[in-house]
Amino acid sequence: MAIAVTSSNATAVLCHHRILVVEDDEIVRALLRELLSALSYEVVEANCATQALALLQTDTIDLILLDKELPDGDGIQLCRHARETLGLCIPIIMLTASTEPGDMSRSMLAGAVDFMRKPFVSDMLLARIRYALHIN
């Protein structure tokens, strides 16, 4: 899978925010880590829903980038669980390669604040992250 990694408009992040990247694809996770770390975001990583849940219960997280299709669960269900069971009010941005027509609406109804399909343009993702952190 190709992900456009361009950051021509990227500027330094003034605050240190912790972003949980929940992604089972090691290459995508590494690209996100590199992109976010370069802008002074602190990146916490999980490669499955179980690992993400454990981190959400023990760590302070400011935003979640959440893949829809995880090896041990559905990202939309994890999003719903984070909202309803854990009571988290942090921004959740869904990232998915899925082309199912209802994914976006199901994600938003589960509590996601944004939804992006892979492959994505890094500048657009960074803009959405900044916006989500700003309004929260």
C-alpha positions in Angstrom: 0.0 0.0 0.0 1.3 3.4 -0.9 1.0 6.4 1.4 2.0 9.8 0.1 4.5 11.2 2.6 4.8 14.9 1.9 5.0 17.6 4.5 5.7 20.8 2.6 3.3 22.7 4.7 4.2 21.0 8.0 5.2 23.3 10.8 6.5 22.5 14.2 4.0 21.5 16.8 4.1 23.9 19.8 2.6 21.5 22.3 3.6 17.9 23.0 0.6 15.7 22.4 0.5 11.9 22.8 -1.0 10.2 19.8 -2.0 6.5 20.0 -1.5 4.9 16.6 -3.5 1.7 16.4 -2.4 0.0 13.2 -1.5 -3.7 12.5 0.5 -2.9 9.3 4.1 -2.3 10.5 5.0 -0.2 7.4 2.0 2.1 7.9 2.7 2.3 11.7 6.4 3.2 11.0 5.4 5.9 8.4 3.0 7.4 10.9 5.6 7.3 13.7 8.1 9.0 11.5 5.7 11.7 10.3 4.3 12.5 13.7 7.6 12.3 15.6 9.2 14.8 13.2 6.6 17.3 14.4 7.2 16.6 18.1 4.2 14.5 18.7 4.8 11.7 21.1 3.7 8.5 19.4 2.4 5.5 21.3 1.8 2.4 19.2 -0.5 -0.6 19.3 -0.8 -3.3 16.7 -4.1 -4.8 17.8 -7.3 -3.9 19.7 -6.2 -5.7 22.9 -3.0 -3.8 23.1 -4.8 -0.5 22.4 -7.3 -1.1 25.2 -4.5 -1.8 27.6 -2.8 1.4 26.7 -6.0 3.4 26.9 -6.6 2.2 30.4 -3.1 3.1 31.7 -1.7 5.9 29.5 -2.7 9.5 29.0 -3.5 9.9 25.3 -4.6 13.1 23.5 -5.7 11.6 20.2 -6.2 8.2 18.6 -5.4 7.2 15.0 -7.4 4.0 14.6 -7.4 1.4 11.8 -10.8 -0.1 11.1 -9.5 -3.6 10.4 -7.4 -5.1 13.2 -6.3 -8.7 13.7 -8.2 -9.2 16.9 -11.2 -6.9 16.4 -13.0 -4.2 14.6 -11.8 -0.6 15.0 -15.3 0.8 14.9 -16.2 -1.4 17.9 -13.0 -0.3 19.7 -14.0 3.3 19.0 -17.5 2.7 20.5 -15.9 0.9 23.5 -13.5 3.8 24.1 -16.5 6.2 24.2 -19.2 4.2 25.9 -17.3 2.0 28.3 -14.1 3.8 29.0 -15.8 7.2 28.8 -13.0 8.8 26.7 -13.6 12.2 25.2 -10.5 12.4 23.1 -10.5 12.8 19.3 -10.5 9.5 17.4 -9.6 9.6 13.7 -10.4 6.4 11.8 -7.9 5.3 9.1 -8.9 2.5 6.8 -8.2 0.9 3.5 -11.8 -0.5 3.5 -14.1 0.7 0.7 -17.3 -0.4 2.4 -19.9 2.4 1.8 -21.2 2.6 5.3 -17.9 2.7 7.1 -17.7 6.4 7.5 -21.2 6.8 9.0 -20.7 3.8 11.3 -17.4 5.3 12.4 -18.9 8.7 13.2 -21.9 7.1 15.0 -19.4 5.1 17.1 -17.7 8.3 18.2 -15.0 9.1 15.6 -14.5 12.7 14.9 -13.0 12.1 11.5 -12.4 9.4 8.9 -9.7 9.0 6.2 -9.2 6.4 3.6 -5.8 4.9 2.9 -3.7 5.8 1.0 -3.8 9.3 2.4 -1.8 12.5 1.9 0.2 13.3 5.0 -0.5 17.0 4.9 -4.2 16.3 5.0 -3.8 13.9 7.9 -1.7 16.4 9.8 -4.2 19.2 9.2 -7.0 17.0 10.5 -4.9 16.0 13.6 -4.2 19.6 14.4 -7.8 20.6 13.9 -9.0 17.7 16.1 -6.6 18.6 18.9 -7.5 22.3 18.6 -11.2 21.8 19.0 -11.0 19.3 21.8 
